[in-house]
Each structure stands twice: as structure tokens, then as C-alpha cells.
């Protein structure tokens, strides 16, 4: 069991070092691994989402608003990737910051009709996460630690970003396979 633990920890360290080097796509920044703030929000349909239920997989936590120019350009690229990562070890969570359901519904109906955002209507969850601006995307590891941050809009449907996202998604699968092998 000690060997399995050491191999697992070694693989995590190695993966973090590889990603920490200049292998990250433009605009993705390493973070210190602080714990991600917990939250519970309703989506636009009124269904409750508890962030704690995402533990055990990578989470793409995206803060945005309809009035934000870069968000308007970026949201269709998120629309493109939502289906690609559905039912995977990478969960995509988008949080609208302090806007009404009507505003968000009308906006997404035009640009990203398949996205079901969480509604931070009072802005308190956004305040807890403290993005420096919008859009902001945090990457939370399976243990609930913030590992990467993307400030500003990104073309998430481009190959370099898809490779990064697939790497995160596959990291959990590979770690689980290695633990079960030994």
C-alpha cells in the first residue's frame, strides 16, 4: 500500500511539474493550491447545484456576465466544449454574476442555448472567489484545490485549450487506473 501511495504522489508531482513548466496554453496561470470556496447555487431552471458534489473530478469554474465584452466572445466557445466533456472527469460550471434570469436567458438563447448557468444573483459567491475581472475561469483539482486560473476570454474550442482540458480530464482516470493496478 505504501508503494501505491508513493507512486500516486509521485505521479501527481510529476504531472504538476510538467504542467507548471511552459506547457500551459497562453493565459493559463498556475495557482497556489488554496482550497476552492464552497458554494450552493441554483441554475437558471431552479435546480440546486452543490459544489461539494464535484469533489473527485476536475472542475472548470467560469465567472461571466452578459455586459462583459470578452465574455460575449468566449461563451460560444464554452458552448462548443460543454458536450465534449459531458459525463467525464471534467465538470464545466459557469456562474453568471449578479444578473437577472431574463437577461441571462435572452443572452444565452442567442449565443449558447445549450448552456445551463448557475445564477449568483446577489454576487456573494463571486465575491468569495474574488476574480480580478470577468471572465475568469478557475480549474479546481479533484481534491478541491485551485490549481490554474485563466483571466480574460479564451478560445476554449481551439486545439491547444482542448488538449489542456483533456489532460485534466484524463489525469483523474490515469491516477485511478494506477492505484487499482497496484
C-alpha positions in Angstrom: 0.0 0.0 0.0 2.9 2.4 0.7 4.3 1.8 -2.8 0.9 2.6 -4.3 0.7 5.8 -2.3 4.3 6.8 -3.2 3.6 6.1 -6.9 0.4 8.0 -6.8 2.0 11.0 -5.1 5.0 10.8 -7.5 2.7 10.9 -10.5 0.8 13.9 -9.1 4.0 15.8 -8.5 5.3 14.9 -12.0 2.1 15.9 -13.7 2.1 19.2 -11.8 5.7 19.9 -12.7 5.0 19.1 -16.4 2.0 21.4 -16.4 3.9 24.0 -14.3 6.5 24.4 -17.0 5.8 26.4 -20.1 3.4 23.7 -21.3 0.4 25.7 -20.3 -1.7 27.4 -23.0 -1.5 31.1 -23.3 -3.3 32.8 -20.4 -3.5 29.8 -18.1 -1.7 30.7 -14.8 -0.5 28.3 -12.1 -2.1 28.8 -8.7 -1.0 28.0 -5.2 -3.5 25.2 -4.5 -5.6 27.1 -1.9 -9.0 25.4 -1.2 -11.8 26.4 -3.5 -14.6 28.3 -1.7 -17.7 26.1 -1.2 -21.0 27.2 -2.7 -24.5 26.2 -3.4 -26.4 27.9 -6.2 -29.5 27.3 -8.3 -29.2 27.1 -12.1 -31.4 29.1 -14.4 -34.0 26.3 -14.2 -34.1 26.4 -10.4 -32.2 23.2 -9.9 -29.7 23.2 -6.9 -26.0 22.7 -7.6 -23.7 22.0 -4.6 -20.0 22.5 -5.5 -19.1 19.9 -2.8 -20.7 17.2 -5.0 -18.0 17.8 -7.6 -15.2 16.5 -5.4 -13.3 13.7 -7.1 -13.1 15.3 -10.6 -11.6 18.4 -12.1 -14.0 21.4 -12.3 -13.9 24.3 -14.8 -15.5 27.1 -12.7 -16.2 30.1 -15.0 -17.5 33.5 -13.9 -19.1 35.7 -16.5 -21.7 38.4 -17.2 -23.7 39.4 -20.3 -22.4 43.0 -20.3 -18.8 41.8 -20.5 -17.3 42.1 -24.0 -14.8 39.3 -23.7 -17.5 37.1 -22.1 -19.7 37.6 -25.1 -16.9 36.4 -27.4 -16.0 33.5 -25.2 -19.4 32.0 -24.3 -19.9 30.4 -27.8 -16.5 28.6 -27.3 -17.7 27.2 -24.0 -20.9 26.1 -25.7 -18.8 24.2 -28.1 -17.0 22.2 -25.4 -19.9 21.5 -23.0 -21.0 18.4 -24.9 -17.4 17.2 -25.4 -16.9 16.9 -21.6 -20.3 15.8 -20.6 -20.2 12.8 -18.3 -16.4 13.0 -17.9 -14.0 13.7 -15.1 -14.1 17.4 -16.0 -17.2 19.2 -15.0 -17.9 22.6 -16.6 -19.7 25.0 -14.2 -20.5 28.5 -15.5 -21.7 31.1 -13.0 -23.4 34.3 -14.0 -22.5 37.2 -11.8 -25.4 39.3 -10.4 -27.8 39.5 -13.3 -31.4 38.6 -13.7 -32.7 35.4 -15.1 -34.4 37.2 -18.0 -31.2 38.9 -19.0 -29.2 35.7 -18.9 -31.9 33.7 -20.7 -32.2 36.2 -23.5 -28.4 36.4 -23.9 -27.8 32.6 -23.9 -30.7 32.0 -26.2 -28.8 33.8 -28.9 -25.3 32.7 -28.3 -25.2 29.5 -26.3 -28.7 27.8 -25.9 -27.3 24.5 -24.5 -25.6 26.1 -21.5 -27.4 25.9 -18.2 -25.7 28.5 -16.0 -25.7 28.8 -12.2 -27.2 32.1 -11.0 -25.2 34.1 -8.5 -27.9 36.7 -8.4 -26.6 38.5 -5.3 -22.9 38.2 -6.3 -21.9 36.7 -3.0 -20.3 33.6 -4.5 -18.4 35.7 -7.0 -17.2 37.8 -4.0 -16.0 34.7 -2.2 -13.9 33.6 -5.2 -12.6 37.1 -5.9 -11.9 37.1 -9.6 -9.8 40.1 -10.7 -12.2 40.7 -13.6 -14.6 38.9 -15.9 -14.4 36.5 -17.5 -12.4 34.4 -15.0 -12.0 30.6 -15.1 -10.7 28.6 -12.2 -9.5 25.0 -12.5 -10.2 23.1 -9.3 -8.5 19.7 -8.9 -10.3 16.5 -7.6 -9.2 17.4 -4.0 -10.9 20.8 -4.2 -7.8 22.9 -4.6 -7.5 25.7 -7.1 -4.6 24.8 -9.5 -5.0 27.1 -12.5 -6.6 30.3 -13.5 -7.5 31.9 -16.8 -8.2 35.6 -16.7 -9.9 37.1 -19.7 -11.6 35.3 -22.6 -10.1 32.2 -24.1 -11.0 30.3 -27.3 -11.7 27.0 -25.3 -12.7 25.2 -28.5 -9.2 25.6 -30.0 -6.8 22.6 -30.1 -4.3 24.0 -27.5 -7.0 24.5 -24.9 -8.8 21.3 -25.7 -5.5 19.4 -25.2 -5.1 21.1 -21.8 -8.7 20.3 -20.8 -8.4 16.7 -22.0 -5.2 16.4 -20.0 -7.0 17.4 -16.8 -9.9 15.0 -17.6 -7.6 12.1 -18.3 -5.4 12.8 -15.3 -8.1 11.6 -12.9 -8.7 8.4 -15.0 -5.0 7.6 -15.2 -4.4 8.1 -11.5 -7.4 5.8 -10.6 -6.1 3.1 -13.0 -2.6 3.2 -11.5 -4.0 2.9 -8.0 -6.1 -0.1 -8.9 -3.3 -1.8 -10.7 -1.0 -1.9 -7.7 
